[in-house]
């Protein structure tokens, strides 16, 4: 009888080992399948713009409504290196401006330079003036002056459409 017990224990042990091997194979197949899916692109790369700016647009002497036209123009642009969030637009009548220019509200003005180039504004016309209470977290303010730079840009864009 001890031989029968030994045979039963041996069969149970073989069955246990076979089950352990089967589970190991299933886990291995799952891991291989998962790693192949990741390598084939299930995990997508997110490309973020190089610069992200919060912008205020002030119309200081140009035609009424030009600030809103500029907002629409900027929001409609497809830019890969520049993300713009137009926080506010308004008329600035206290001190009319002859020229259109950009004010950088932060010391790092690399993104503001890209914005100025996009608007065809000379880089020399970028000024720096930090806001003491920058509650809107602005990076730049665009001042639209009487020099018609923005009007010409918008007109040229409409002609190209």
Buried (B, 14 or more C-beta within 10 A) or exposed (E): EEEEEEEEEEEEEEEEEEEEEEEEEEEEEEEEEEEEEEEEEEEEEEEEBEBEBBBBBBBBBBEEEBBBBBBEBBEEEEBEEBBBBBBBBEBBEEEEBEBBBBBBBBEEBEBBBBBBEBBEBEEEBBEEEEBEEEEBEBBBBBBBBBBBBBBEBBEEEEEEE
